[in-house]
Amino acid sequence: MLLSNLDLKQTIGEWLTSIQSHKHEEKEGAIVDLKMLDELSKALPFGAYDLVHESIQLYYHQHAQKINEIKQAYEKLQFDEAKEMAHFMKSSSYALGAMRLAYLFNLLENGVKKVDFSFDETMDEIQKTFKASQDIYQNYMKDLKNKG
């Protein structure tokens, strides 16, 4: 039996509420907390692979675009815009368990206007972590597909 739209919304809502307890902003935290994706996959027994796969694909498509937009906004001294985009990406990262990226986007969001903030170093770290997390997610999706 497939989930109705209402059931799907409720299940995802419950999952999103549950991830709030997983949020942490430790610099040394895991690049990706796959337990969060496991929880979502278990909550959606039918079509879990497709939903998780589409969510991850959308996340990375948006991420690549937003990273460039953040750089452009920062270069144009549009700090409020850069801060808003960093906040959006921080929230998206938390939702998919990309804890290290969430931490880095939090640094970006809160540091963008500070004189002693190193924008370039933070963006370099975001790029490195972005690539590492893509590899982790690709392996996760292969494993999930093989289990399904």
C-alpha positions in Angstrom: 0.0 0.0 0.0 1.4 3.4 -1.0 1.4 6.3 1.4 -1.2 9.0 0.8 -0.1 12.6 0.4 -1.3 13.3 3.9 0.6 10.2 5.3 3.7 11.2 3.4 3.6 14.8 4.7 3.0 13.5 8.3 5.9 11.0 8.0 8.3 13.5 6.6 7.1 16.1 9.2 7.8 13.6 12.0 11.2 12.8 10.5 12.1 16.5 10.2 11.1 17.1 13.8 13.2 14.1 14.9 16.3 15.5 13.2 16.2 18.5 15.4 17.6 16.3 18.1 20.5 15.3 15.9 21.7 18.8 15.2 25.0 19.7 16.5 27.6 22.1 15.4 30.8 20.4 16.4 33.7 21.1 14.1 35.0 17.6 14.4 31.6 16.1 13.6 31.0 13.5 10.9 30.9 14.7 7.3 27.6 12.9 6.9 25.3 11.3 9.6 23.9 8.4 7.6 21.7 7.5 10.5 19.4 10.4 9.6 19.0 9.0 6.1 18.4 5.5 7.5 15.6 6.9 9.7 14.0 8.5 6.7 14.3 5.4 4.6 12.8 3.3 7.3 9.9 5.8 7.8 9.0 5.5 4.0 8.9 1.8 3.2 7.6 2.2 -0.3 9.6 4.3 -2.7 12.2 5.2 -0.1 15.0 4.8 -2.5 13.5 7.2 -5.1 12.6 9.8 -2.5 16.0 9.8 -0.8 17.8 9.7 -4.1 15.8 12.7 -5.5 16.3 14.6 -2.2 20.1 14.1 -2.4 20.2 15.0 -6.1 18.2 18.2 -5.5 20.4 19.1 -2.5 23.6 18.8 -4.6 22.1 20.7 -7.6 21.0 23.5 -5.3 24.3 23.4 -3.4 26.5 23.9 -6.4 24.3 26.8 -7.6 24.0 28.4 -4.1 27.8 28.2 -3.5 28.3 30.3 -6.6 25.6 32.7 -5.6 27.0 33.1 -2.1 30.4 33.9 -3.6 28.9 36.5 -6.0 26.9 38.1 -3.2 29.9 38.3 -0.9 32.1 39.8 -3.7 29.3 42.5 -4.3 29.3 43.2 -0.5 25.7 41.9 -0.3 26.2 40.4 3.1 22.6 40.0 4.0 21.9 38.0 0.8 25.0 35.8 1.4 23.8 35.2 5.0 20.3 34.2 3.9 21.7 31.7 1.3 24.1 30.3 3.9 21.2 29.9 6.3 19.2 28.0 3.6 22.1 25.7 2.9 22.7 25.1 6.5 19.1 24.0 7.0 19.2 21.8 3.9 22.5 20.2 5.1 21.1 19.4 8.5 18.0 17.8 6.9 20.1 15.4 4.9 22.6 14.7 7.6 25.5 16.6 6.0 26.6 17.7 9.4 30.0 19.1 8.5 28.5 21.2 5.7 25.8 22.5 8.1 28.6 23.5 10.5 30.5 25.3 7.8 27.4 27.1 6.5 26.7 28.1 10.0 30.1 29.7 10.3 29.5 31.4 7.0 26.1 32.7 8.1 27.3 34.0 11.3 30.7 35.3 10.2 30.0 36.9 6.9 29.9 40.4 8.3 32.8 40.0 10.8 36.1 41.7 10.0 38.2 38.7 11.2 36.2 36.2 9.3 38.0 34.2 6.5 35.5 33.9 3.8 37.9 32.3 1.3 39.1 29.6 3.8 35.5 28.7 4.7 34.4 28.5 1.1 37.5 26.3 0.3 36.5 24.0 3.2 32.9 23.9 2.0 34.1 22.9 -1.5 36.3 20.1 -0.1 33.5 18.8 2.2 30.9 19.1 -0.5 33.0 16.7 -2.7 33.7 14.3 0.2 30.0 14.2 1.2 28.9 13.5 -2.5 31.1 10.4 -2.4 29.6 9.3 0.8 26.1 9.8 -0.4 26.8 7.9 -3.7 28.0 4.9 -1.8 25.0 5.1 0.6 22.6 5.2 -2.4 24.3 2.2 -4.0 23.9 0.3 -0.7 20.3 1.4 -0.3 19.4 0.3 -3.8 21.1 -3.1 -3.3 19.1 -3.6 -0.1 15.8 -2.7 -1.8 
